[in-house]
Amino acid sequence: MTPRSTDKAPRKFKLKAKNQKKGLILVFTGGGKGKTTAALGTAMRAMGQGMSVAMVQFIKGAWKTGELKSAKKFGKKFDVFTMGEGFTWNTQNFDRDVATAQKAWKKCCQLMHDKKHQLIILDEINYCMAYGFLKPKEVIKQLMKKPANKHVILTGNKAPKAILHISDLVTEMRSQKHPYDRGIVAQAGIDF
């Protein structure tokens, strides 16, 4: 047991508000790895607390990802809607990318207002807004209309400032070192 005189742990934090419950808007953004991984970790935590989760994947679609395979093992507690067609440098068709993003966004709007899911993950939606496939104002408008107890996570680099402004939590992933920079390709189970 450490004597109080040598205890250096910070203890000056004071609770500023009463503990209130509300559906949060969380953003995982930045150029580093881990945005979808953080969302999936939150999904695991939510399911552990008895919540149902839905994830809409805006870009992923061509690869058979580990998260999609794992989600199936959770049955009706974790619904994944893979609606993308792959990376934009593969599709090379702006109008098609817009149509694909709009279709995925329509699904998100339905999920945000259903009674089944308490957590909705909008995987890689930030890219869609950054590339002009979706308008941030429309996304914000719908986020403001979501039920008060519904949690929503937005992932992807280049989150618009307006999205950051309305969010309750923003975490930026910053890469300090990445295997791709040394010619090591994406690894199954780690990157997808």
C-alpha positions in Angstrom: 0.0 0.0 0.0 1.4 3.4 -1.0 1.3 6.1 1.7 -0.8 9.1 0.7 2.3 11.4 0.9 3.9 9.5 -2.1 0.7 9.0 -4.1 1.2 11.1 -7.3 -2.1 10.0 -9.1 -4.2 13.0 -10.3 -7.2 13.5 -8.0 -8.3 17.0 -8.9 -11.0 16.0 -11.4 -14.4 17.3 -10.4 -17.6 16.1 -12.1 -19.1 19.0 -14.0 -22.5 17.7 -14.6 -24.9 15.0 -13.4 -24.6 11.7 -15.1 -26.9 12.0 -18.0 -27.7 9.3 -20.6 -28.0 10.2 -24.2 -27.3 8.7 -27.6 -23.8 9.8 -28.5 -22.3 10.7 -31.9 -18.8 9.3 -32.0 -16.2 10.0 -34.8 -13.1 7.9 -35.4 -11.0 9.8 -38.0 -7.4 10.5 -39.0 -4.8 9.0 -41.3 -3.7 6.2 -38.9 -5.0 2.7 -38.7 -7.7 1.7 -36.2 -10.9 3.6 -37.0 -13.0 0.7 -38.0 -11.3 -1.4 -35.3 -12.3 1.1 -32.6 -15.9 1.1 -33.9 -15.9 -2.7 -33.7 -14.5 -2.7 -30.2 -17.3 -0.4 -29.2 -19.7 -2.8 -30.9 -18.4 -5.7 -28.8 -18.8 -3.6 -25.7 -22.4 -2.6 -26.7 -23.4 -6.2 -27.4 -21.9 -7.2 -24.1 -24.4 -4.8 -22.5 -27.3 -6.4 -24.3 -27.5 -3.9 -27.2 -28.1 -4.7 -30.9 -25.6 -3.2 -33.4 -25.9 -2.5 -37.1 -23.0 -1.5 -39.4 -23.2 -0.1 -42.9 -20.0 -0.3 -44.9 -19.8 2.5 -47.4 -16.7 1.5 -49.3 -15.8 -2.1 -48.4 -17.5 -4.6 -50.5 -15.0 -6.3 -52.8 -13.0 -8.0 -49.9 -14.3 -10.7 -47.6 -13.4 -9.0 -44.3 -12.9 -10.6 -41.0 -15.4 -8.3 -39.4 -18.1 -9.5 -41.7 -17.3 -13.2 -41.0 -17.2 -12.5 -37.2 -20.5 -10.5 -37.2 -22.3 -13.6 -38.5 -21.4 -15.4 -35.3 -23.3 -12.9 -33.2 -26.6 -13.7 -35.0 -29.3 -11.1 -34.8 -27.3 -8.9 -32.3 -24.9 -7.6 -35.1 -26.2 -6.8 -38.5 -23.7 -5.8 -41.2 -24.8 -4.2 -44.5 -21.8 -4.2 -46.9 -22.9 -1.8 -49.6 -19.7 -0.5 -51.1 -18.1 -1.5 -54.3 -14.5 -1.2 -53.2 -12.0 1.6 -53.1 -12.7 4.7 -55.3 -9.4 4.1 -57.2 -10.9 0.8 -58.3 -14.3 2.0 -59.4 -13.1 5.1 -61.2 -16.7 6.3 -61.7 -17.8 9.3 -59.7 -21.5 9.1 -60.6 -21.6 5.4 -59.7 -19.7 6.1 -56.4 -22.3 8.8 -55.6 -25.2 6.4 -56.3 -23.6 3.7 -54.2 -23.0 6.1 -51.3 -26.6 7.4 -51.5 -28.0 3.9 -51.4 -25.9 3.1 -48.3 -26.9 6.4 -46.7 -30.6 5.6 -47.2 -30.0 2.4 -45.3 -28.3 4.3 -42.5 -31.3 6.6 -42.2 -33.6 3.6 -41.8 -31.4 2.1 -39.2 -31.1 5.3 -37.2 -34.9 5.3 -36.7 -35.5 1.6 -36.2 -36.4 0.1 -32.8 -34.0 -2.9 -33.1 -30.6 -1.3 -32.9 -29.1 0.9 -30.2 -25.7 1.4 -31.9 -25.2 2.2 -35.6 -21.8 2.2 -37.2 -21.4 4.3 -40.4 -18.2 2.7 -41.6 -16.1 4.9 -43.9 -18.8 7.5 -44.3 -16.3 10.3 -43.7 -14.5 9.5 -47.0 -17.9 9.7 -48.8 -18.4 13.2 -47.5 -14.8 14.2 -48.2 -15.0 13.0 -51.8 -18.4 14.7 -52.4 -20.5 11.5 -52.6 -22.6 12.7 -49.6 -23.3 16.2 -48.3 -22.2 16.8 -44.7 -25.2 19.1 -44.2 -27.6 16.2 -45.1 -25.7 13.8 -42.8 -25.9 16.3 -39.9 -29.6 17.0 -40.5 -30.3 13.3 -40.1 -28.0 12.8 -37.1 -29.9 15.6 -35.4 -33.2 13.8 -36.0 -32.0 10.4 -34.6 -33.8 9.1 -31.5 -32.3 10.6 -28.3 -31.0 7.3 -27.0 -29.4 6.0 -30.3 -25.6 5.9 -30.5 -24.0 6.5 -33.9 -20.3 6.0 -34.9 -18.8 7.6 -38.0 -15.5 6.3 -39.3 -13.0 7.2 -42.0 -10.4 9.8 -42.5 -11.1 13.4 -43.4 -14.1 13.9 -41.3 -15.6 17.3 -42.2 -15.2 20.0 -39.5 -19.0 20.4 -39.3 -19.3 16.7 -38.3 -16.6 17.2 -35.7 -18.4 20.2 -34.3 -21.7 18.3 -33.7 -20.1 15.1 -32.3 -19.9 14.1 -28.7 -16.6 12.3 -29.0 -13.8 12.7 -31.7 -10.8 10.5 -31.8 -8.1 11.0 -34.4 -5.9 8.1 -35.3 -2.4 9.3 -36.2 0.1 7.0 -37.9 3.6 7.0 -36.6 4.7 3.9 -38.4 2.9 1.6 -40.9 4.0 -1.7 -42.5 2.6 -0.5 -45.9 5.3 2.2 -45.9 7.9 -0.7 -46.0 6.1 -2.6 -48.8 4.2 -4.9 -46.5 0.7 -5.5 -47.9 -2.6 -5.6 -45.9 -2.7 -8.7 -43.6 -5.8 -10.8 -43.1 -7.0 -10.6 -39.5 -5.1 -7.4 -38.9 -6.2 -5.1 -41.7 -9.3 -6.8 -43.0 
